[in-house]
Amino acid sequence: MRLHYLAAFSLLALSARADETLQQLSREALSLDPIVSLSPSGRFVAIQDAQGVIRVEDAASGRSKILVRAGAGKATISWSPHDNFVFVTRSGRAAAYDVPSGRLRSSLAGNATVSLLEVSPDGRFAAFVRDNNLWIVSSDGRGLRPLTRAGSGNLLIGAPEFVYAREFGVNTHFWWAPDSSQIAFIETEFPTADHYVVPGATLPLFRLKVVDVTSGQVRSMAESNQRWPYLLGVAWHPDGKRIAFYRLNRMQTIAELCLLGSNSFNVLLTEKDDYWVNAPATPVFVEDGKRIVVSSERSGGRHVYLYDTGGALVGDLTPAGIEVYRLHDAVDTTGGVYVSGSTENRQEQQLFRLDLQHGAAKQITSEAGWHEVSLGAAGGAYLDRYSSVETPPSVRWHGNGGLARDIFRASVVQKAVANEYFPIRTHNGVQLPARLFKPHDFDAHRRYPVILYTFAGPGGRVVSDCWGGWQMAWNRYLVDKGYLVLAVDVRGSGGYGHLFEEYIHYRFGAQEVADLREVLGFLRRQTYVDGSRLGIWGCDYGAHIVVHAMLQFPGGFRAGIADSPIVDWTGYDAYFTERYLGLPTTRFNEYRASTVLDDAGLMTGTLMVVSSAGNPMIRKGQVEALQGALSQAKKKETAIARLHLVDETDANYREDADELAKLLERMTEFFDRTL
């Protein structure tokens, strides 16, 4: 029996300069998602290019003006309601630019660092977060003043905490009233300086408040409590006097949509699920506030429904066969709302218009692939970020009357590889979506090493008809080096309806690994697969599944790469973990069964663990726990290996092209050596 060595490396110890091809691919993969913003009317587009130049284009004519010269840092861009000003925040500095001339109108906060800038509906003011407080300034840069003063390191006003924002899909914690006279905001109070909340710990308090922008008077509207610890999905009613929001219980099995006024409180609808309720989309008011559009997975898939503001269901707006991924906040003048989703082909994302009056659905985008759409405030015009497995990303503007024009089209070094989509059928008839990537000169009579790529967790998927980011860029690189790569979504993955996700309830790893066993069987039945040379890799939850697979398939996978694995769920964040596993005090056995630490002595292949101290979601303790378990298991007569890379510089290699290239080179060398 071969006993592998234990080795630890730092990214600082990697080669000073990675392979030139991987450098190109890393830079390319991290720059294929340009900052693009559509004006409210849909006429203008602001874009930041790869050099950091920010310009505004007249979308129909293509005429453009440069607003900001080349510079570092990604920008966020906001528009005045009448397209006359564009507001740019970059590296924490905010400024307003005149659209017709392209000239600087005002610096909004001097050298102060600001974030989450939002323009008032009348265009007169901009609000933003500064030093954990909410501030306001006129669009000409005058009258800068704080609207709140209580914010501190433990009291966040207007800005959601990072981990919470990621887990619930929240991008801001303040919202202008329709008449621009008030701002609703949430303040988040943490009990300790460490904002990372683990399962069973005390959750932060969330308080929904409203501030009058003239007087500065603040009034409380709602506050989280032990029964309802989460407040989400805030939206002003068009009358500017009432606010809709969702409240969730701690186990996230009940969500209530509430409509709150200064002297009124109504629960419009209640969603219950024996497993969990995925965070509801922010509701959209229609018909001058008489009705409201909401999303729900009550049917097993996500649909959108129309209610009146008394809580009565008007109807399901979603035709059979459509799975909704996103409810857009645009409502057109002829009574239509917009959703992004898929038909029977779950590998695509398309844009649909749903008619409020007649219940008809019209598919707006048509080209096969993945369409990520941004709409103008009144619908009609839209930006389409499009790609497919064989088509690199592009951004195309679509105007009224059928006008269309390219805004951005990627020029890539890397070319598409041959691929084949098919479902892998399990022994009990469940179809697992899979896509096999292979060289153009694929020879069915040759036996290839195969690397399986998966995410496997709720909300995540790896099988879709899109170009993908750095992960797919590396997968294509591996194919060019002679490997086959099989991307597969096992049960528990997102994108296929709530029923497909529910298998992981109260147990992480069991159903996913059972499905991977079916995938292994499928691979070994294929004449073109070398069953003795199988690898697996994944990120985050996918890395957790990689570690499970390396422990539970003796002789199955020869090598695995786990990028930022979660190995002990008692140390992961509460917002995600409690949704699926419950509280550790009442579900101790479920937490214990979901860990990988007790089985470390079963490993027979070679495992490479990748970690970054700059990853705010997955803490250093996760990798340390795995290190400890493997070191303890070394005493047993079992072949165990780990190759552990830690970025001691705190750089996030998923956002730094140079560090990413070095890492991908080391990961490639690892598979070359072990497979």
Secondary structure, 3 states (H helix, E strand, C coil): CCCCCEEEEEHHHCCCCCCHHHHHHHHHHCCCCCEEEECCCCCEEEEECCCCCEEEEECCCCCEEEEECCCCCCEEEEECCCCCEEEEEECCEEEEEECCCCCEEEECCCCCCCEEEEECCCCCEEEEEECCEEEEEECCCCCCEECCCCCCCCEEECCCCHHHHHHHCCCCCEEECCCCCEEEEEEEECCCCCCCCCCCCCCCEEEEEEEECCCCCEEEEEECCCCCCEEEEEEECCCCCCEEEEEECCCCCEEEEEEECCCCEEEEEEEECCCCCCCCCCCEEEHHHCEEEEEECCCCCCEEEEEECCCCEEEECCCCCCEEEEEEEEECCCCEEEEEEECCCCCCEEEEEEECCCCCEEECCCCCCEEEEEECCCCCCEEEEEEECCEEEEEEEECHHHCEEEEEECCCCCCCCEEEEEEEECCCCCEEEEEEEECCCCCCCCCEEEEEECCCCCCCCCCCCCCCCHHHHHHHHHHHCCCEEEEECCCCCCCCCHHHHHHHCCCCCHHHHHHHHHHHHHHHCCCCEEEEEEEEEEECHHHHHHHHHHHHCCCCCCEEEEECCCCCHHHCCHHHHHHHHCCCCCCHHHHHHHCCHHHHHHCCCEEEEEEECCCCCCCHHHHHHHHHHHHHHCCCCCCCCEEEEEECCCCCCCCCHHHHHHHHHHHHHHHHHHC
